[in-house]
Amino acid sequence: METLDKIIDVVAASAPDIRGGLAGRRRKADEENPSGETQMAADVWADEYLESELTAIEGVGEFASEEREDVIDCGEGLSVAIDPLDGSSNIKSNNSMGTIVGVYDAPLPASGRDLVASAYVLFGPITTMVVARAGTVTEYVVEDGNLRPVKKDLTLPHDPVVYGFGGRVPDWTDGFADYVDEIEDELKLRYGGAMIGDINQVLTYGGVFAYPGLQSRPEGKLRLQFEGNPMAYILESAGGRSSDGEQSLLDVEPESLHQRVPVHLGNDDLIDRLESTL
């Protein structure tokens, strides 16, 4: 699909400029995003940069971002939903962050079953991009804005190694705390405070990531359109599972653009056990 290829290429081509622009934008902006979170200057800049590049693609009909209230109507075609700088709170401590993209063949907000591709760019020691489309996952290195494949048909390792769970421990539900008691005796803790880096650990080593529903926030923290669905599409395409605690994230009914959802992603057995515990 030509439009889909262009979207992926534009996100890759934008990565060096976004990464290179982070150093001068570590301060907080004067506004909050639609979810009530204080924006970093880098959030606003990355959002505006990607909005300009992606809405210019013929065949992109809608553009939406975690950083703006409403959907931008830009013609006929596919709908692009982005988290322009996932993990931007890590900019102060210089830890991992990146960009998440979901491409839907339906108006936003859309079901995860309407995704035709999703991807993330990770700004680690190396800039990499993981793309899921047509049931397969490929990892690329981004070199001067170009993609070089390094792992094709990427699948989750069968023997899981790592786990990472968000939210404050006293705020976890009893069911989730019971699950953690089991998991922490089996796996190694790897949690960096940016979903994009934590998911990349799970894809690399096998395991489970979760930002669960909390006692104070049963709906969780992460957004369905911009984070939950795209990452679920990648994990499920790589042979894993996703869950909101009861069902695949891809089956969650979309009700609003900035809808939050509990997110659990990882190897099949680990997600099966989590649903049983919850």
N, C-alpha and C positions, 0 to 999 in steps of 0.2 A: 504494500500500500504506500503510494508515493508520499501522501501527507504524513503518515506515521513515520516514515523514514526521515522526513524533513524535521519533524518535531524532535526526534532523537538526536539528529545531527546538530540542531540548533542548541539544544541543552548542553551537548558535549562542547560545542564551539564556545559557549558562554562561560564554561567552567574556569578557564584560566583567568578571564577578566574578573569574575566574581571572587575567585580565590585571591587574586592580586589586589583587589580593592578592599579586603578585610582589614588590613593593618591600620588604615586611617579612619576606620569606622567602628571603633570599639566602645564608643560612648553610647549612652542611652538616648533614644529619640524623645520627643516631647509628647508622644501620643501612645495610645494603647491599640492593640489589634482588636478585631471583633470579639475575641474570646476573653478580653479583659486583661491581657498580658502586656506588660510594658515592652515596647519595641526597642530594639537596638537600631542604631543608625544603619548598620549593615543589613538588617531585615528590610528596611524601607528601600534602600538602594538596590538590593538584589531583586526585590519584588518589581520595582519599576523597570529594571533592566530586562528581566525575563518577560514582563508584560509587553514591552515594546517589541522584542524579538519574536515572541510566539504569536501574537495577534497579527503580525505581518505575513504569516504563512497562509497561502491560499489553501482552503480546505479545513482551517480551524474556525469553528463557528462560535465557540464560547471559551472564555478564559476566566478562571477563578483562582483566588489565592487565599491562603490562611491569613494574609495580612490586610485584606480588604473586605468590606462588608458584602458587596454584591457581585453578581456575575456580570462580566463584560460581554455583550453581544457583538461579535465581530464578523458575522457572515453566516454561511452555511457550512456544516461539516462537523468534525469531531470536537469534543469538549475536553479542554485541558485544565486539570486542577493541580496546583503546585503548593508545596511548602518550600518557599524560595531559599530559606536558610534554616533547616532543621538543626536544633542544638545551638542556636545563636547565643544562649546564655553561657556557652562554653568559650565564647570569644575572649572573655576576660582572663580565663585561665589557660587559654591557648590549647584547648582539647578539641576532639574531633567534631565536625559538623559537615553539612552538605545540603543537597537539594533533592527533594522527592517529587516525582511527577506521576500522575495518573492520567491516562488518556481514555476517555469514555465515548462510546458510540450512542450517546443519549444526552438529553438536556440535564443540566445540573440543578439540584442534587440528584445523583444517579446511583443505582445499585452497583455493587461490586461485580455482578454478573454482566454488566454493560462495559466493563473494562476490555479494551483490545490490546493494551500494553501498559506496563508501568516500569519505572526505572528510578534509580537513585545515583547521584554522584557523591562520592565520599572524599572529603578533603582530609586525607591522612598524610603520612609521610610521602605517599604516592597518591596522585589523583586517579581514582578508579571510577568506573560506571558499571552498574549491574542493570541489565535490561531483560525483562520478561515479556515475551510475545509468542503467540501461537503455541503455548504450552511448554516452551523451552526457556532456559535462563542462560545468559551469556555474561561473563565478566570481561570488561575491557580496561585497559590502561588508557587514560586520556593524555595524549602527547601533542602539545601545541594546538589543542582544540580538536584533534583528530582521534578516532577510536582505533585501537589495536587490540584484537581479541586475544585473551590469555587463557580463558577457560570456557569451553563450549559445553552445552548440555550439563550445566552445573546442577548438582543435586546435593541435598543434605547428607552429611556422613551418617552412616547407620549407628555408630557408637557415639552418642552425645557426650560432650565434654563440659560445656559452659552453661551458666544461667545468669540472668540479670533481671531484677524486678524493681519497678519504680514505686513511688509513693512512700510515705513515712510508715515505718513498721507499726507504731501504735494505732495507725489508721486503717490497717489491713482488716478485712473481715476475718472471722474465726475460721471459715472454710479455707480461705486463701492462706492464712497462717499455718494451718495444718498441712497444706500442700508444700509450703516452703520447708517445713520441718523434715519432710521426706527428701525433697530435692537437694537440700544443702548437704546432706550426707553422701550424695552420689556424684554431684557435679561441682565444678569450680566457679566461684563468683567472678563475673566479669561485667561490671556496670560502669559506664562512663558518663551518664547523664545526657546522652544524645541518642535518641532512638536509632538513628541511622548507623552509628558506630556499633551499637549493641546488636542490632540485627545482622550486621556484617560479620560479627563474631560468631553468631549462631549459624549463618550460612557457611562459614569457614570451618568450624569445628563441630557443628551439631550441638543441639541443646534447646533451650527455651528462653524466650523473652516475654515479659509481661508488664503492662501498666494496668493493673486491675481496677475494678470498681472499688471504691473506698467507703468506709463508714460515713465519712463526711461528704463524699461525692460518688454515689453509686454509679453514675454514668461514666466515671473515669475521667481522664484528662485529655487523651488523644482524640483528634478529629477523624471521623469516618472517611470523609471525602479526600482529605489531603494526606493522611498518614495510615489509618487503619486499612482501608481498601487497597491502596497501592502496595503496601508491604505484604498484605495477605495474598494478593495476586502473585507476588514474587515467591513467597514461601510455598504456596500451594503448587505453583509451577515447578518448584524445585523438589517436589515430593513430600513436603511437610504439610502441616495443618495450621489453620487459624481458628480462633474462637472468640466469641464475646462472653464465653462462660457456658453457653448453651448450644450455639450453632456457629457455622462458618461466618466470619465477618462479611464474606461476599453475599450472604443471604440476609443481612440486616436491612430492614426496610428504611430507606433514606427519608427523613422527615424535614430536615433543614440543612442549609449549606454548611453551617458550622457545628453540626451535631457531634457530640462527643460519644465515645463508646469504649467499654473495657476492651483491652487488646491483649491477646495471648497468642504467641506464634512460636512454632518449633517443630520438633520431631513428632510424628504421629502418636507414639505411645505416651509421650510426656503430656500432650494436649488431651488425649483420652483420659489419662489419670487425673488431670486438672478438672475436667468436666465432671468426673465421678466424685471428686472431693467437694467441689462447689455445690 
